[in-house]
């Protein structure tokens, strides 16, 4: 059946991965919460009472843990033991810095390491329709791919260790920030008497929420083309109207208010006549980078 896999961490995400892997590889599992044994009792997973016993015969250790400090502790324990595993696959949500720290611990124990962050929900995980965002060297990625492919819809090898977890952190930051903007929009719409389903339909149009991603980020930022289009000056004006409307309605704004500031800065910087995607030029200057550098 291939490599023996030890799954460490059987919370909702870990149990979903166990469900997807069950029957495809020999599996052992461990969680500090013994009650989680019930989550995998119907699967082909040999529950173990300790971390050490779970990894005792493992070729690959797969981590699904709730906090970065727990990942550091577990990998440190593996590195200090005589664990036979030759590869650690970290699927937990961690920072790129922590991923590199884990990789260094593994390298000291002659174990490979990849950070294989998961983009998607628990149901997709259990069904084996995962999107993996992977960082690691070519050799470690090749071995990890053999484990991940049977439970993956897409696998993106994004670069060295830290790239996978970095992509997940950025993705989550966008989702969480957009959620606040959407709640603010919903509050304003409700105060104006606009039905929520109607507001959602308006935002879901091709020229709605997807427009900044597909047109302004993919086409304009990646192409370095800011000529024409809706100007920074007009976008600033519209943003000001939204702030005034929220104030009139008594709706507190946090994310939307913060997002207004770069429009003020961009217009003062002489970008007013460019497409409002030209706000990207501010970050190019502040961060010393080019969004179109890979053209």
N, C-alpha and C positions, 0 to 999 in steps of 0.2 A: 504493500500500500504506500510505499514511499517513506519519507522522513517521519520520524516520531516527533510530534509537536506537543509541547507543554504550554497551556494557556494559563497565564497568571493574571488573575483579575476576572471575575465572572459576574460583574454587574450587568446592567442592561446591554451595554455594548459588547462586553466579553462573552456573555451568554449567546448573543446574536451571532457572533463570529463562530462560537462553538457549534451552533446550529448549522451554519453554512458549511463548516469543515467536517462535521460528523459523517462518518462513513467514507470519507475521502482520504484521511490520514489516520494513523494511530494517535489518539489524543489522551493526554492526562490534563487534569485541571485542578487549580487551587485558588481559593479566595480566603482572606482572613476572616470573613464572615461565613461561618460554617453553614448558616442557613441558605446560602446560595447554592448548596449542593442540590437542592430541589429544582433549581432552574435548569440543570443539565441531566437530571436523573433519567429522563426519557431519551437521552442521546447516547451515542457511542463515545462516551467520555469517562475515563477512569478517574473518579474523584480521589484526591489525595489530601492527607491531613496536614501537610506542611509543604513549604516552598521546596525544601531540599528533596523530599520524596517525589514531588511532582516533576522535577527536572532531572532526576537521577538517571533516566535512560533517554533523555530528550536529545534529538539532533538539532532541533530548532526551538527557541523559546519565544513565544508571542506574548507581548504585554498589552493589557488593556486596563489601565489604572487611573484612578480619579485625580491624582495630583502629581506634579513633577517631582516633588521631594520623595514620593513613594517609589517612583520609577528609579530615582538615584539610589535609594536604599536597596531595592530589589536587584538592580544590576551590580551594585557594589557587592552584594552577597554572592551573586553568581560568580563574579570575577574572583572573589576570595576563596571560593569553594573549588571542588574538583568536578564541577559540572561538565559533562562531556559535550554540551551543545557547541556547535561551530558557528551559529548565527543567532542573533537576537533581532526580532522584528518588533519595533516599538510603534503601536497604533494609538497610544494615548495622545491626548492633546497637550503638547509641551512647547516650549520656546526653542528656536534654533540653537541658542546658547546651551540649553540643557541637552539637546540632541548631541551636540559636539562633545559635551562632558561625558555622556553615556558611551559614545563611540570610543573615547579615549580609555574609559574603564574596560571596555570589551577588548580593545587592541592590546592592552596590557595582559590580558588572559588568553590571547590568541583566539578570540571570538570575533566574527564579523558582526556588523551592525548596519541596519537601515532604519530610518524613520519613515514609516508608511502610514501617514495620516489618512483618515477616512473622511471623504466628503459625502454626506448622506445620512439618512435616518436609520433607526434601529430596524425597521421593517425591511428596508432594502438590504441591510447587512445580513439579516437572517435568511433572506431569499437568495443571497449570493450575487447581488447586483451592486456590488461596491465600486466606488471610484477611489482608487488609491493614489495618493500624492506622495511620491517616494523620493527620498534623498539617500545617497550612498554611492560607493565606488561601483564600477561596472561588475566586478566579480561578486560582490555581495548582493547587488541588485539581481544578477542572473539567478542566484540561488533563491532569493526571496521571491522572484517572479514565479518560480515553479510552485511555490506555496500559494501565492496570491491569485494566480490566473484562474484556477478552478472556481474561485468565489468572487471574481471581478467582472464588472462590465467594462471598465476602463482602468488602465494603469498608466500613470504619467511619471516617467523618470525625469525629475526636474533638475538634477544636478547632484552636488556633493551632499554629505550629511548636513542636515539642517534645512535643506531646501523644501522637503516635504512638510515638515512641521511649520516652517515659515509660511508656506502657501495656505495651510489650514488656519493659522492665526490671522492672516490677512482676510481670508474668506469669512471667518467668523466675525471679525471686526466690522466688515461691511454689512453682514446680515443683522448684527445687533444695532448698529447705527441706523440703518434703514428702518428697522422696526420702530425706533423712537420717532423718526420722521413721519412714518405712516400713522402712528398713533396721534401725533400732533395734527396731521392732515385730517384724520377721522374726527378729532375733536372740533376742528374748525368747520368741517362739513356738517357735522351734527348741529352745531350752533346756528348754522345758516339754513337748517331745515332740509339739507340734501340727504336723501336716504343713503345709508352706508353701501348697500349693494350697487347703487348707481355710481358712487364715487369710486368704488373698486373697479367697476367696468370702465370708467374713464381712464383710470391709471393703468389698466391692463391693456390698453390699445397699443399697437405697434409703435405709435408715436408717444407712448406714455413712459413707463418706468424703464423699458428696454432701450429707449432712444439714447440716453446718455452712455450706456454701455456699448451698444453696437455701433452707433454713429460717432459719438464724440470721443470715446476712449479707443475703440478698435480702429476707426478710420482716421480721425483727426490727430489724436495724440500719437498713435503708432506711426502715422504718416507724416507727422510734423506739419500738417496743413491747417492753418487757422484763418485763412482768408474767407471772407463772405460769411454767410450763416447768421444766426442770431447773435448780436453783438454783446460784449461784456456790459456795455452801457445799458442796453435794453434789459438784460438779465438782472442787472443791479436794480433797475427801476421796478421790475416785477417782484423782486425779492423784498424791496422796500414796501410795496403795496401789500404783500402777504403779512409783513410784520405789523403794518398799520391795522390791517383787518383783524389780526389776532388780538391786538391791543383793544380794539373796539369791542370784540366779542368776549373779552376777559379770558382768553385761552393762553395759558403759559406755554412759551416755546423755549426749548433748550437746544436741540440739534439744529433746527431751522435757523434760530438766531445766530448760533455759532457759525453756520455755513454762510451767513451774509457777509461776514467780515472780509474774506478774500476778494469778494467783488469790489468792495471799497478800495482795498489795497491795489487790485489790478487796474482799476480805472485811474487811480492816482499815479500808477507806474506807466501810464500811457498805452495801456492795452485795450482801451475802451471800444475801439472800432473793430477789433478782431472777434471772431467767434468765441463764445464764452468758454469753450473748451480750452482757450488760451490761458485760463487760470493755471493750467499745468505748467506754464512758464515760470510761475512763482516758485513752485516746488523744484523745478529744474535748477533755478538759481540758489534756493535755500539748501538743497541737498547735493549740489554739484553732480547732476546726472542729466541724461538725455533720454526721453521716452521713445524717441525714434532712432536710437543708436543702432538697432539691429536691422535697419532697412537694407 
